[in-house]
Amino acid sequence: MESPGIIVFESCATSNYWKQVAKEKGHDARIISAKLVSQIRQNQKTDKNDALAIVQASQLVDIKFVNGKRFEQQELQSIMRMRELAVKHKIALRNQIEALLLEFNIRISSRNGGLGGTIQAVLEDAENGFCMPFRQALNATWKLYSQTVEDIAKKDKLLAQAIQLHPKCEKLLALEGVSTINAVNLYIAIGCEDAGTFKTGRDASACIGLTPLQHSSGGKTKLGSIGKSTKHIALRSYLVNGAMSVIHSVNRREPRTKKEKWLKQLLERKSKKCAAVALANKTVRTAFALLTQGTEYKAEPLLA
């Protein structure tokens, strides 16, 4: 058996797999950003230049390596990716159907049964002048849309079943505004293989894009607004939407927990959107603590 060593992989489609294999062999395996490697690479892109750039990039001071994922996390991520693709297909099919019908001045509204009711009315109306090939094409597209909706619902059930196989991921469901999708995404983003990827919960929150942008110069630090550029745009959107649902619920009743009391007080000073981002930020930090410290979350009730 070869003596253990440090192996650095450039981030790519199979880097997680090879990192897992290397770690099983006893090596210290790491993944480095492909963008960083491309900035350091000299001359043309060849295997030799790539290998040299990877070595040089890995020797930089305070280099941050890419999160590694376990086999179980890759499974969950794959289900999420398949669901996201189905959602994109659903939106694309609906937009196409609505746009094509609008060219004939046929509008989709809840009054006529929504999309399904409108299509059935068009197909059953023998006096609207549409030829049989058009009716058959519209019917086939409608069936494809319906199948896609059923496929999304099926993948939601599969995610709910899969999350039960991962206790660390399942306990994230106890957090306010965290659904199955949010729990899986947080587990993939934060529950990394290397415990030192994020040193603090704030680092995890900043990576997702829920902390103000910082600009420091001449010893002075200025905090700006929440940045729009982040690699976790979908996760941030899901978390903020989940936080908004919590805000709408808390706004209609008296607070029951200390966090809800904090949220009510925040709403007195800030807008709902600002409060939603603040709650999402707190959710990520709490999730980081749950995943790294192995603790359980339980909302602290207000004393009567």
Secondary structure as the mmCIF struct_conf table of DSSP 4:
data_model
#
loop_
_struct_conf.conf_type_id
_struct_conf.id
_struct_conf.beg_label_comp_id
_struct_conf.beg_label_asym_id
_struct_conf.beg_label_seq_id
_struct_conf.end_label_comp_id
_struct_conf.end_label_asym_id
_struct_conf.end_label_seq_id
HELX_LH_PP_P HELX_LH_PP_P1 GLU A 2 PRO A 4
STRN STRN1 ILE A 6 GLU A 10
BEND BEND1 SER A 11 CYS A 12
TURN_TY1_P TURN_TY1_P1 ALA A 13 THR A 14
HELX_RH_AL_P HELX_RH_AL_P1 SER A 15 GLU A 24
TURN_TY1_P TURN_TY1_P2 LYS A 25 GLY A 26
STRN STRN2 ASP A 28 ILE A 32
HELX_RH_AL_P HELX_RH_AL_P2 ALA A 34 ILE A 40
BEND BEND2 ASN A 43 GLN A 44
HELX_RH_AL_P HELX_RH_AL_P3 ASP A 47 SER A 58
TURN_TY1_P TURN_TY1_P3 GLN A 59 GLN A 59
BEND BEND3 LEU A 60 LEU A 60
TURN_TY1_P TURN_TY1_P4 VAL A 61 ASP A 62
HELX_LH_PP_P HELX_LH_PP_P2 PHE A 65 PHE A 65
STRN STRN3 VAL A 66 VAL A 66
HELX_LH_PP_P HELX_LH_PP_P3 ASN A 67 GLY A 68
HELX_RH_AL_P HELX_RH_AL_P4 PHE A 71 LEU A 102
TURN_TY1_P TURN_TY1_P5 GLU A 103 ASN A 105
HELX_RH_3T_P HELX_RH_3T_P1 SER A 110 ASN A 112
TURN_TY1_P TURN_TY1_P6 GLY A 113 GLY A 113
HELX_RH_AL_P HELX_RH_AL_P5 GLY A 114 GLU A 124
TURN_TY1_P TURN_TY1_P7 ALA A 126 GLU A 127
BEND BEND4 ASN A 128 ASN A 128
HELX_RH_AL_P HELX_RH_AL_P6 MET A 132 ILE A 163
TURN_TY1_P TURN_TY1_P8 GLN A 164 LEU A 165
HELX_RH_AL_P HELX_RH_AL_P7 PRO A 167 GLU A 170
HELX_RH_3T_P HELX_RH_3T_P2 LYS A 171 ALA A 174
BEND BEND5 LEU A 175 LEU A 175
TURN_TY1_P TURN_TY1_P9 GLU A 176 GLY A 177
HELX_RH_AL_P HELX_RH_AL_P8 THR A 180 ILE A 190
BEND BEND6 GLY A 191 GLY A 191
BEND BEND7 GLU A 193 ASP A 194
TURN_TY1_P TURN_TY1_P10 ALA A 195 GLY A 196
BEND BEND8 THR A 197 THR A 197
BEND BEND9 LYS A 199 THR A 200
HELX_RH_AL_P HELX_RH_AL_P9 GLY A 201 ILE A 208
TURN_TY1_P TURN_TY1_P11 GLY A 209 GLY A 209
BEND BEND10 THR A 211 THR A 211
STRN STRN4 PRO A 212 SER A 217
TURN_TY1_P TURN_TY1_P12 GLY A 218 GLY A 219
STRN STRN5 LYS A 220 ILE A 226
BEND BEND11 LYS A 228 LYS A 228
TURN_TY1_P TURN_TY1_P13 LYS A 231 HIS A 232
HELX_RH_AL_P HELX_RH_AL_P10 ILE A 233 ASN A 251
TURN_TY1_P TURN_TY1_P14 ARG A 252 ARG A 252
BEND BEND12 ARG A 253 ARG A 253
STRN STRN6 THR A 257 THR A 257
HELX_RH_AL_P HELX_RH_AL_P11 LYS A 258 ARG A 269
BEND BEND13 LYS A 270 LYS A 270
HELX_RH_AL_P HELX_RH_AL_P12 LYS A 272 GLN A 293
STRN STRN7 PRO A 301 PRO A 301
HELX_LH_PP_P HELX_LH_PP_P4 LEU A 302 LEU A 303
#
